[in-house]
Amino acid sequence: TKTDSTSAVFWAKIPTIAGSGSKDIFMYYGNVNAESESDGNAAFLFFDDFNDNAVDFTKWDARNQTYVTESNGKLQVGRNTYGDAWAMTRQSFARDNISVEYEYKFANGNDPMKRNIAFMGWHDSSTNFSTERWVYAYGCYKNYYNPTNTCDVIQKGQYKKALGTIFPHNVWSKNVRLRLRNTYGNYYERSVDGGSTWINDYTTSSYSDTNLRWGIMATEGLHEIDNFRIRNYANVEPGVSLGPEETKVVPKPPFADTDPYTTITLAPARPDAYDGWYVTLPTITLTSNKPGATYYQWDSKVGSWTTYGGTINFPPAFDKAIDASGSHTLYFHSESGSLQEEVRFFKFKVDSGYRMPAAVGGTCEDCHGSGSGLVGGDHVTWFNGTPHDLGLNDDGTDGYPAVLPAGSSTKCQRCHYDSMVQGPDGKPISPRFLRITNANPDDPDGIRDPAGVVHEVLGNDNTLCFACHTDKTGAYTGQQVFEQTMHSQNGSFASTTAISRWPDVSYGQGMCGNCHNPHGVAGTNDYRRKPKNDLCAECHDETAPLTAKVSKAGTYYELKDSTTDSLFSQTNPGYGWYAFSDIEKTMDYGDISSEAILGAEDSFEYGKVVLKISQDIYLPGSGSVGIKVYVNNAPTSTGGTLVGDWTKPLMVAIGGNNSITLDIKDWLNANQEQNVYIILVIPATSYAANNQSITGNFVGQYDDYNPAGGKDYYAYQGKSKFASSAHGSGTNPLTIWPNTAETGGSIGSGGATAGECINCHNPHGKGDVNDVALPLMLYDKEEDLCFACHDKTSTSDKGKNIKERFTASTSNWAKHGITKAEQDISYTKLECNSCHNSHLNTAKRKVIDPNNKTVLYNLKKNGMVGFCLECHDKAYPIKEGVRTVASGTYLWGIVSSAPSQADINSVMAVDYANNYHGDLAATETFDNHTIPGTTEFVNRDIDYGPLKAPYSRGYPALDCTVCHDEHGSGQVFAFKENINGQAVNVGNGQDLLPLCSACHEVTSIRNAHEVNCYSSICHGGNPSTNDYRNLPTSAPTPCAMCHNHARTKVWMPVSNSPGSF
């Protein structure tokens, strides 16, 4: 059993353990290939977890089987009325060291006057349940005189020990066990901490009865059992200790199984000459993970694609000796049905005239020192002063001679042989004469680390670096984390956005040498091949970023409505509209997941249909026979799944309901990518006074982890755009990551400088507490990354502490919920990058288009209202039930009664696009509907009174941020605490007068209501204490009762009201 993120219980069967020995048990989790849960029947002599929704009576014998049931994964025995029920294992057990263990709850009976008696334990296998038949048992009871249950130790009808209230009512006792002893006697034991420690209630040496069965008998009460098992035990039970968690995360492929994904295999796997050059054309193999076709072309992504048939046709002049370039790019992608992979690419350099340098003698400095014309140039000059120069042992304790002055050959021998050893074929015995394990029979060891430990080196690859660089140090987060990152992808990986190996060195994908030169680089002392952002741009600026609207993995919300046609087609005198036979009515919702193509890894987390009816339907049997509701992928109940039985649609006179909420989540997950129909079967003889229809509102939320056929959004827009952004500013010290140790502060250049990519990204990856690499090689997760700098007023253009705004209130109604906990409550997936692109935004242009994150949003053209409505033009469902903010007060679609369509939304659509707050003119004529053909005139500045400065009627429409803080606040709906120079405190949202009066004079509010609102229809003709005419001395009716975003002219029941103020 398990509770996610909380606890787990594992069963493990170990055949034998040698005396004083031990066994290691490895528990793996997160295994996507697991086919089933573990089998308790294979681990125990007898096992039942009661999770199959029905008692297995091949295992259990029972009396009054109606009262021996499974419910919610528990065995329930008994009833809350008079009578007995019992359950007993059909299997009997010969006496041995055998333990029966289970979880138990003594449930209350409904009637305190009735008894609640239970015996549970080892029974003599007869069907006689008199007390003398219970060989070893707990006996518990309660009655009118003893309202709390009392338990005793029972042995063959004898009460051996009074135990008191050891099983409180309705409380799970974590574990109960009775252990038979192999020759005679029994142990009575309980655990209240899940089995870590045990309480011994009683030990007996009496009786040697065998072939016993475990049973429970209940009288006038209900008892529950869970995780029941019988096992052998040892006289000295083995202890259990948990070793350290070992994490080995295999990185997910860049694209999921829902999309075609093409790998590229090269032979040889890396350039066979130096500086990234191939001497001969490599053999290229493309492999798609899905059936379909793969296409390629050279040096262009537009034009005619060639179908890949197993071989790649090279351009005729693919050679530096012929075309003077020798450098070409292969573009390729695969298609499978309607799914198309984004184009990947790989670069090649071929020079058939390249000649490898000949081996020469002498010291390292003789050939690789200052003025060297060999491959790599001067290794010595730039090597001096680097950590490889300064940090190695110099005392000879690691197996090498003591290091002589800096740059001497003894340091070179850490990685290279001390002479240019050649093999039988006359070629170097290893690439670059590296100390590859077993390459040189005379010196077979690999590389010794500074402590003298020998490490295996497999070739000119990362095993060379990992010989010393395994553990975390400074900016390097260790081998385990690095191997989970995209920078370590090797062998067959080609990117869609960046070249996957450094163009001018002969390393394969994923090699450390793509970014680092272990001998040093001119102008640096931290081995980076280029300084600062030039290093990243070398690969990441190779292809243009996406400019089209893209689809991203994430959470999607679906709202759909459907309505049946008229329910009845015939009438029956005396009844009205009548069903002479069953009537089927269908609601068509089409493709529920219309915004995505769902794969096996995707799922609906929420899917409900709210059916509503506005008139009575009278059903057979006074409502005991209901309308059957089915969900199906065809417009018929045949083959459909029954999801509800609506027994009292409306029936107000007898207390029925006018709506029903049905959960269809499980059906949606079992029928992905199917059209959805809701079918209602109205039973024969139903009738109604009015022929009507039934409406159904669907609310669903699903996760699409890998949008099939969608392009991967690439936030980075190139070096030049990033340099122009706020985060890319090379002169603003506020862009520097606050923890310099994480950016290399202890070595080399001393950490990141302003505007560097490594202020947010660690190219080696950053692990969480379990060394699982964080996404995108970031220093922290999602909003916590941003909060690392935006936790002070100095890092905001407007002088705001952004983190404080998000955390000013614990209420989910007070902010954009960006934390995981807030998202789980609100059922909305919102992050900082929903509105911002840190690679693109400037101090003045802070937001991007939420529907196309590759471009900045034009606030000057569309305004802040337009920006907010990019999301708030639709509604999002909440996780469960109804939310109330102010009881009895209608507040932006949130009410205290349930259910309605408004109740199941946490973010309401804001109708603000056509009726802007504040844009109404001071003067206006309007029709007087009381006297047809006449008009009235209003001058609001005179009839109501002026607004507070700087506002006036006819003022431009107000931005949302006049009243709301765009990040969050300490108040509901992110209302600002200070508006127009006035403190605003709206409490729980019921009294919005402090908000409104920040811009509206109180006298104007009173006058406007006097003109518009007093009649027998509205507030009535007489003032009351809850009345606007008493302002400012008494509290008025809450403003939100009548006003919201959608009603600029507000609620105006009076026919000749000019409305609005």
N, C-alpha and C positions, 0 to 999 in steps of 0.2 A: 504494500500500500504506500501511497505517497501523497503529500500535499506540496504542490509546487512551491519552490523557494523556501520551504519550511522543514519538512521531515520526510523520511522514507523508511520503510521496513522491508528487509530482504530475507527470504528463506534460502538456506544453503544446506545441502546434505553432504556430509563428509563420511565416507565409508569407514575409515580407520585413521587414528592418530597414534603414532608410536609413543611409548612411554617417555615423558619429558620432552616430547616432540612438539612440532607446530605445523600448521598448514597455512599457506597464504591463499587468501580468497580475493580475487580482483573483481571489483564492481565497476562496470563501464556504464556511463550514461551519455545521452546525446548521440546514440548510435542509430543513424537513420536507416540502417539495414536490418534492424531488429524486426523479426517477423511476428513475434507474439510475446505476451508477458510470461514471466516465469510460472512454472506449473507446481502448485503446492501439493498436488496429488503424487508427484514424483519425489517430493522431499519428505513426506510424512507417512506414517502408518495409516492415518485417516486425516482428511483435510476438507474443509468447506469454508469458502469466504462469502457465500450467500450473495453472489453478484450476478446470478443468472435469472433473477426475477421470478423464480418458482422453486419451491422446495424439491429437492431431488429425493423422492421417496424410495429410490433404489438404495440410498444410503441411510435414510431415516425411517424408522417405524414411528407411528403416531396414533394417538387417540383424538377423535374430534379434529380431523384434518382441516376443517374449515377455520380452526383457530390455531393452526400451525402454518404460518405463512412467511414469505420473504417480502420485505418492504425496505426500500432505500438501502439495499445492500446489507440488511440485518435479518436474522432469524427472529421472528416474533412468535412467542408461545403464550397462549392465554387469551382472556377477553375481559372486558370491563363489566361483565354481567355475571350472574351466578352460573357456576359450572366448572368442570375440570377440563384440562387439556394437558397432554404430555407428548414429549418427543424423546426418542432414544435411538442410539446408533444401532443399525441392524448387525453390524460387525461386532463380535465379542472378542475379548483380548485375554489370552492366557497370562497368568501372573508373571511379571518380569519387572525390571526397572523401566516402567512406562509412565509417562507424564501426559495428562490431558490439560490443555491450556486454551484459554479463550478470553475474550473481552465481554463484560457483562454489565447490564443496566437493570436495576429494579425499578420498573415504571409504576407510576401511580395508577390506581383505579379511579374511575370518575366519581364513584360514590364512597365518601369516607365512612359510611355506615357498614360497608361490606368488608369482608376479609380480603386479604391479599397474601396468599401462602405459596411458598415455593420450596421444593426440595431439588437439589442438583448435585450430582456426583456419580460415584460408581455404584451400579445396581447389580443385583444377582441374576439378571437376564430374564427373569420371569415377567409376566404382564400384571403382576399383583403389585400395586404401588403403596401397600401399607408400610409404615415406617420401618418395620423390622427387615424389609427387603432392601433398604438402602444400606449397603455395607459401609461405605464411607461417603458422607455427603454434608453439604451445608444446608441447614433448614432455616428459612427466614419467613417472618410473618408480620402483618400489621392488622389492626382492627380498630374499632371505635375507641377502645380504651388505650390502645397503643398506636397512635397515629403515625409514629415513626417506626420503620421496620426494625426488628430485632432478629439477630441471627445466632444460631448455635451450631456446634459440632455434633453431628449425628453419626452413631455407629449401631446399625442393626436395632433401631428403635430406642437406643439409649442416648440421652442428651448428656454429652461428655463435658462440654464447656460452653458457657455463655459468652458471646463475643460482642454483644451490643450492636450499635448501628454501624456496621462496617460497609454497608452498601447503601448510601443515601439515595433517596428517591430521585429518579430522573438524572442521575449522574453516572457517567461511564466510569466503572472501576477498570483501570487500564488493563489489568491482567488478573486472572484467577487460574490457579493450577492445583491439581490433586495428583500427587506422585505415588503410584504403587511401588512398594519395595519388593524385591525379587523373591523373597521367601515369605514375608508376612508384613503386615502393617501398611501405613500410608502417611504421607506428609500433606497437611492442609496449608496452602500458601497463597498470598496475594502480593501484587506489586502495584504501586501507585505512580511509578515513574517509567512505565513502558517496559518493564522487565530488567532495568538496570540493577535494581536491588529488590529483595523479596522479604516480606513479613511472614514469619512462621506462626500461624494461628494455633497449630496443634500437631504433635507427632505421636503416632500410636504404633505399638508392636502387636496389636491384637488382630487375629483372624488371618487365615491364609487362603481364603476363597479365591477361585480362579475363574476364567471365562466370564469376565465381567463386561458389562456394557455401560457407557455413560448415558445419563438421561437427565431430563428436567421435567418436573410436574408443577403445574400452576393452577391455583384455585382463585377465581374471582379477581384476577389481576393480569397484568401484561408484563412480560419479561423479554429482554432482547439479548441476543448473543451475536458475536461477530468474530471473524478470523479464528475459527475453531480448528484445532489440530491435536493429534495424538502422536507422540514420538517416543523413541527410546532415549534414555538419558544415562549419563555416566555417574558413578558414585561421587566422583569429583568432577564437576562440570568444567569444561575448558573455559578459560578466561578469553576475553576478546579485547584486542587493542587495535585502534585505527591508525594506520600509517599515514604519512604525509600524502596529500593529493598530488598525483602526477598528471600533468596536463600535456597532451600532445595534440594540438589542434591542426587538422588538415585544412588548409585554406579552401574556401568555397571557390568554385570556378568563377571566372569573371562574369559569365552569363549562365543562367540556370537551365535546367533541363527543358523548360518550356520553349526555349529558343534554340534554333540551330547554332551550333558552336563549332568552329573549324580550327583544328590544330595544324601546325606546320612542322614537319620533320625534315631535318637537313642532314646530308651525309657528304662531307664531314660536318659534325654538329657545330663547329665554329670555324672561322677562317683558318686556312692552313698556312698562311704567311703572316707576317707582322702587320701592325697598323690597320687591322680590319680588312685586309685584302685576301681574296681567294686566288690561288694560282690557277686552279682548274674550276670549271663550273660545278657547283654542288648539285647533288640529286635532291629534288624537292618533292615531298609527298604531302598532300592535303587530305585531311580526314575530318569528315563531319560526324557529329554525334546523332544525326537523325537521317532517316531516309529522304531522298530528294536529290537535288543536283547542286554541285559546287561550281562556281565561276571565278575566272581570274582575268586580269589584263595587266600589262606593264605600263608604269609611269603615268597612269591616268585613272580616275574613277568615273569618268564620263566616256561615252562612246560604246562600242560593241564589246561585249564580254565573251570570252571563250569558255566553253564548257570543259571542265576538267575531266579527263578520262583516264587518269592514272599517271600521266607524264606531263611535265611542264615544257612547253615550247619556248626556248629563249629567243630574244631578239637577235637578228642576224649579226649585228655589230655589238654584241655584248662582251666587250673586252677593251680595256684601256689602250691596248696596242692598236686597236682599230678605230674606236670612237672618241679617243682622247679623254673620255670621262671614266668609263668603266663602272660608273655608279648608276644603279637603276633600282626602282621600287616596284615590288610585286603587290598588287591589290587583289583581294579575294574575299568571297563571302559564300554562304550556302543558303539555299531555300528549301523549305519543307512544307508542302501544301501552301497555305496562305501566310506562313511565317517566313520572314526574311531577316537574316542576320545583318547587323550593321557591318559595313566594310572594314576589314582589317588590312594591315599592310606590313611589309617587311622589306628592309633595304639590303642590297648586295653591292659589293665592290669586287670586280674581277680584273686581274692583270696577269695575263699569261707570261708576260716578260719579267715578272718580279723574280729577283734572285735572292735567296737567303744568304746572309753573311757567312763567310767561312770561319771555322774555328781557328783562333790564334792563341799564343801563349802569353805569359806575363801575369802580373797582378791585376786585380779588379780596377785599380785606379789607372793603370796604364792605358786601358782601353775605354773605360767608362767615366773618366774624369772630365775635367774642364776641356772644352774644345772637341769632345768626342763626336765623331760622325757616324757612330753605330746606331743601331735601333734604340730608341728611347733617349738618345743623346746623353747629356751629362747626368749620371745618376748620383755622383758623389756630392757635388756642390749643394743640390737641393735636398739631399738626404741629411746633411749636417744640420743638427739642431732640432730635428723632428723627434717625436717620441720613440720611433724605432732606433734612432741614434742614441738618445739619452737614457731610455728606459730599460735597456737590456742589462743583464748581469755583467759585471766586469771582473769577477773574481774566479772564474773558471769552474764554479760549482755546478753548472748545468751541463757539463760534459763537453763544452767547447773550451778552447784555450782562452785565457784571460784576454779581455778586449784591450787592444792597443789604442792609440789616439783615434779620435773620431774619424770615420771614413775608412778605417783599415779593413782588410779583407776578412778578418775574423767575424765582423758583424755581417758581412755578406753571406758567410757560411751558415748563418742561421737558417736561411731558406735555400741556398744554392750549394752545389758541390764546390769544393775548393780548387778543383781543376776541371777543365773542359773535357769530361769523360765522353768517349765515343763508344758506340756499340759495334757489334760485328759488321753492321752494314756501313760503317763509316760516318753515320749520322749521330747527332747528339743523343746521349743515352736517355735523356728526358727533355721535355720542352723547357727551354731556357735554363737547362741544367739544374732544375729544381730537385729538391730532396724528396722525390716521390718514393713511397715505401716499396722496397724490393726492386727498384729500377736499377740500382747498382749492386751487384752481388757482393762487392767488396765493402760496401757501406749501405746495408739494407734498411737502416732505420729511417723513419720519416723525419719529423721536426720535433725538437725539444722545446717546450715552453720555458719561460724564465725560471721556473722552479726545477727544471731538469727532467720533467715528465715527457716521455716520448709519445707522439701522436701520429696516427696513420694519416698519410696524405695520398689521395687517390689520383691526383693529377693537377693540372694548372686550373684549379677550381677553388670553391670556397672551403674545402677541407684544409687547404693551405692556411687560410686566414683563421679558421676555427681552431687550429692547433693552439693558438694563443688567445684568440678572441671568442671565447665561449660564454663567459659570464658577463654580467652587466658592469659597465663602468662609464661614468660620465654620460655623454649623449648616446652612447651605444647601449641599447637595451637588451643585448644578449642574443645568442644564436636562436633560442627557442622562439622568441618574438619575431625576429627578423625573418625566419623561415615561413611565417604566416602571411607576410606582406606581398603585395604585387611586385615589389622590387626584387623579390627572390624567386619569382616564377621562372622556371628554366626549361630547357629542352624543346618544348613544342609550343611555347606561348607567343602569340602575336597580338598586339594591342589594337584598339580602335582609335586611340587618341594620341599615342606617343610611340616613338621608336623604342624598341625593347632591348637595345644594346647600344653602347657608346659607338659612334660610327668610325672612330679612328684607332680602335684597339681591337685585338683579336680575342675578345672574350665572348662567350655565349651569353644568352639571356640569364638574368638572375645572378650574375657574378659580381662580387665586391669590386673587381677591377673596372667595372663600367663607370663607377663614380670616383674611385680612388686610384692613385698611383702610389704604390707602397714605397717608392724611392723618393717621393716628394715632388712638388710642382713649383715652378718658378713663381715667386711672389706669395706663396702660402707656406704654412708649416703644419697643415692638417690634412695633407694628401689629396684634397679635392682637386679634380682635374681642371675645374674652372672656379673662379671666385663667386661667392654669393649666389644670386639668382641666375647668373649665367649658366651655372651647373644644371639647374632644373630646366631652364629654357632650351638647353641643347637637345633634349628629347621631347619635352612637352610642347614646344612651339613648332614641331615638325609638320603638324597638320592643322588646318584651320578649325577652330571650335565650331560647334553646331550653332546655327542661327535660327533654325526652325523651331516651332513649338514642339516640345518633347513630352513623352509620357514616362513617368517615374514609378518605381516600385513604391508602394505605400498603402494607405488605408483609403477605401472608397466608401461613399455613402449613397444610398439609393432610396429615393422616395417615389412611389408610384401609386396612382389611384385607378380604380376601376369600379364600374357599376353594372349590376345586372339590368336586364330589361324588366318590364313589368312582370311581377311574380306569377300572376294568375291570368288565365285565358278564358275561364268560364265562371258563371255565377250559379248559385243555388238558392231558390226562394227560402227566405227565413234565415239564411246565413250570409248572404252577400257573395263576395268573391270566394271561390271554393276549389279545393283540390280533390277531384274525383279519383285520382291516382297520384302516386309519387311524382313530384315535379323536379326536374333538374334545371338549375340555373348556373350560368358560367360567368366568371370574371377572368378576363385575359390580361395578364401582366407582361407578356412577351419575355424578352431576355432580361432577367433581373440584373445580371452583372454586365450591363451593356458597355461600361467604360473599360472593360478589361477582358482578357481571355484567361480563364483560371486554369491552373495546372494542379498536379497532385499535391504540391507543397502549399497551395493557397487554400483559404477556407473562409466561410462566413462565420463571424463571431456573434452575429445578431441578425435575426430575421423574423419579423412578426407581422401579422396581418390583423388590423383592427376592423372588424365588421360592425356596421352601424345601420340602424333602422329607425324610422321616425314615426311609425304607426304600429298599432297592435296587430299581431298575428296570433290567432288562437289555435293551439296545437292539440292533438288527441291526448286524452288522459290528463287534462288540465296542466299540460306542460311536461308530463313525465316522459313523453316521447318528443325528442328534439329534432331540430334540423341538423342532419349529418353534413359535416364539412370535410371535403377531401382536397388534397393538393395533387396535381398530376401534370405531366408534360404534354397531355392531350386534353381537349375540351370534353372529357367524359369522366364519370366516376369509376368506370370500369378500369381496373388496373391502378387506380389511384390509392393514395395513403390517407386513411382517416386521421384527421388532426383535431377534430372537435365535435362536440355534441351540444348544440345550442338549444337548451331546453325551454328557455323563457325569453324569446325575443320581445322586448318591451314588456307587455303584460303588466302595465303599471298598477292595475287594480289589485293584483295579487303579489306585488313586490318583485316583479321581474326586472330584467336589465334591458337597456336599449343598445348595448354593445357587448362584444366579446373579443378578447385578444387571444390570438392563436400563434403558437410558436412553430415555425416551419424551418428552423435553422438546420436541423438534422437532415431533412429531406433535401434542402438546397445543397448541402455538402455531399450528399450521395448522388445528386443529379446535376452536377456542374454543367454549365453551358447548355442547359435545357430551357425551353420556354416554360413559363409557369402559369398554370391555370388553377383557380380556386373554384371548386364545384360545390354547390349547395343542393342538397336533396331534401325538399320540403315534403313531409309525410302526407299520405292520403288522409282526407277528412279535415285537413287544416283549412281555416277560413279567415277572412279579414273584411272589415267594413270598407277599407280603401285599398285599391290596387296600387301597389307601390313598388319600389325597387330597393335593393340592399347595396350599400356602398362599402368598399373595402380599401383601406389605406395600408399600403405596404411600406415598412420601414426596415431597411437592411444596412448592414455594415460588413464589408469584407476586406480581407488583406490580399493584395496581389503583390507577392514578393518579387516577382520577375515578370514585368509586363511583356507578354509575347508580342514580338514584332515591333516593340517600342524602341526608340533610340535611347541610349544612355545619356542622361543629362551631364554635361561636362562643365562644371562651374568655372573652371579656369578659362579665361578668354585670351590668353597670350600675355607675353612679358610687357608689351607696351601699355596695354589696358591696365594691367595690374600696377605698373609703376605710376599710373595716373590715379589710382584709387587711394582711398584713405589708408587702407592697411598696407599698401605698397609704397607709401611715402618714405623715402630714404632720409628725410630730415626730421621726422617727427619721432622723438624718443618714446612716445606713448605706444608705439607699435611694437616695442620689444617685449618678448615673452618674459614674464616676471621671474621665472626660475632659470637663471643663466646656466646652472649646472646641466639642465636638460638640453640646452642648445650648444654644449661644448665649452662651457666657461672655464673648465679646468685644463683644457689643452688648446693647442693651436692658436686660432685667432682670438680666443677668449670669449666665445659665445656669439650669439646672433647680434647683428646690428639692426638699425631701424629698417623696416620694409622688407626684410628677408622672408622667404618662404618658410624657413625653419623656425619662425616665430610661432607658427601654428602646426606645422608638420615635422615629424621626425622621420627622415628617410629610411631609418632602420626599423620604424614601427615603435609604438608605445603599448605596453601591455597593461591590462587591468590587474587587480590583486591576485588573479590566478594565472597571470601571464598569457591571457588571451588577448591577441592584438586588437586594439581599438580600430574602428573603421577609418579608412582614408589616411592612415598613419598620423592621426591627430594626437595631440597631447592629452585630450580629455574628451568625454562624451558630450556631444550635442551642446546644450545650453551651458554646461559647466565649462566648456572651452571658452565661450564668450565671456562668461562671468569672471574668468581669471583676470581679465583686464577691465571689463565694464562693471566693476564693483566700486567705482569712485566717480565723483562728479567731473573730474578732470578729463576723463576719457569719453565724454559726450559733448557734442557740439552745443547742445542746449544746457549743459551743466547739470545733467541728471545722473543719478546713480541708477543705472538700468537694473542691476540685480535687486536693489532695494525696491524698485517699482514692481518687480515680479513677485517679491516675497513680502510685500507690505501687509498682505492679508492671507490667511489660510483658506479663505473661501474661494471655491473654484469659480464663483460668479464675479470675482473682483479682478480678473486678469485673463490674458490669453494663457491658457494652461499648456505649458511647454514641457513640464516634467512627466516622467512615465506615470507616476501616481495620479497626476492631474488628468492625463490622457485616458487612463483607465476609468476615471469617474465620468468625464465629459464625453468619452467616446469620440473625441476628435484628435486627429494627428496633426499637431502644429509644432513647428520648430522655428528657431531664429531664421533659418534659411528659407522659410516659407515667404518671408518678406524681404530678406536681405541676401545679397551675394557679396561676400567679403572680398572676392577677387575683382569686383566691378564697381561697387558703390563708392561714391565720394562723400565728402563731408556735407555737400549741399544736395546731392542726389542720393538719398539714403536707401531708397527702396527699389525693388525690381518688380516686374509684372508677375504677379503670382501665377498667372496662367502661361507665362513664357519667361522662365527664369534666366534666359540668355540675354535679356535686354533690360535696360533701366526703364522704370516707369516714369511717364511724363506727367508729373504732378502739375506743372505749369499749365498744361493743356487740359488735363482731366480732373484736377483737383483732388484733395484728400478724400472727398466723398466718393469720387469715382474709384479711388484705390480701395477703400474699405468695402465697397460694394462688389469688388472682384470676388470676395468670398461671401459677404453678407447679403448676396442676392439669392441665397438658397438656405435651406434649413438642414440642420444636422441632428440625427437622433441621439438621444442619451442611451445609456446602457440598459437601465431597467426602470420601470415605474414612472412615477410622477414627481416632479420637483415643485416644492412650494417655497416661495421667498417671503411673501406677506400674505397671511391667511385671509382669504376673502377678497383679496385685491387683485384685479387683473393688471398684470405688470408685464408688458412685452410678451404676451403669449404664455405666461406661466400662471396657472390658476391653482386653487386649492381643492377643486373637485376633479374627479377623474371618471372615465378617460375621455379625451378628445384628441384630435390631431395635434392641437397646440401643445398638449401635455407631453407628447413624446418627442419634443425637440429641445435641445439645449442651446442652440444658436438659431434664433429666429431670422427669417428673411426680413430685411428692413426695407420697407417701401419708402425710400427717401430719394429715389432718382427723379421724380417728377414734382414732388411737393417739398421744397426745401424749407427748412426752418429759418425764418427771418426774412424771406424775400417778398412778403406781402406788402403792397403799397398802403400808405396811410389812409388814402381816400378810395372809396369804391362804391359803385351802385350795385344793387342786387334786386332780384324780383321779390315782390311781396306776394306770396302765394295766398294770403288771406283775401286780398283784393286783386283778382286777376287783372292783368294788363297795367298794373302800376309798379313803379320802382321806388326803392328807398335809397337813401344816401347815408354813408357813414364816414366820419372823419375820426379815425381811431386815436390820433394824437389829442383830439379835443374830447371825444366821447369816453375814451378810456384813460388816457394820460400817456405821457412819454415813456420810452424805455430808458434804462440807465446808460449813460455814456460808457463807451463810445458808440453804442448801438442806436440805430434809428430804424423806423419802418422803411422798407424799400432797400435796406442794407443788403449787400451781397449775401447769398446763402451761406449759412454757417458751416464751417468744417466740423467733422465729427470730433476732432480733437479740441474743440472749444469746451465741450463738456466731459469728454472721455480722455483718459490717458491711454495712449496707444499700446503701452506695455502692460500696465496694471496699476492698481492703487490700493488703498486701504478700505475701499468701499465697494458695494455691489455694483456690477456693471462698469467697473473701472471709472466711476465718476471721480473727477478730480476733487481734491480736498480744498482747493482754492480756485475760484473762477471769477474773473473780472475783479480781482482784488478783494473778494469776499470769501470768508471761510464757509465751506459747504460741508454739512454733515447730514447724510440722508439715512443714517441708522441702517435698519434692515431693508430699506427700500420702500417702506410703506408711506413715509412722509417725504415727498419730493419738493415741498415748498422751499426749503433752503436752496435747492438747485435752481428752481425757476426764478426765485427772487434775486439771484445773482445778476440777472439782466432785466427782469421785469420789476418795476416798482410795485410794492405791495398795494398801494392805492389803485394802480392801474389794473392789477389782478382783480381787486374787489369791484371796480367799476365795470370791467368787462363782463364779469359774471352777472352783475346787476342787469346789464343790458340784454344778455343772451340767455340766461339760464333759469329765470324764475317764472314758473308757471305750474299748473297742476300736473303737467307731464313730468317736469324735472324736479327741481328742489322744493317746489311748493311755494305758496304765497307768503308763508310766515317764516321769519328768521328762526333759526335754532342755534344751539351752541356750536354745532358742527356746520358752520355756514360761512361763506366767504364774506358776507356783509359784516361779520364780526372781526375781520382782520384789522389789525394784527394781534388782537387780544386773545383770540382762541384759535385752535387748530382747525383747519378746514377739511373737507373731504379730500382724500389723497388725489393728487393731480393725475396720477396714472390711471384712475378710474375712467377718465375721459380722454386723456391725451396720450398719444404715442407717436412714433415716427411716421406712421402711415396716415395720420390725420392732422394735417396742417389747419384745416378749418374745423377740426374737432367734432365732437358729437353735438349735433344741433337739432334736437327734437322740435324746437320752436320754429314754426314755418317761416316766420319773418325775421329770423335772426341773421345779422350780418356775419356772425362767427369770427373766430380767431382773434388773437391779440398778440 
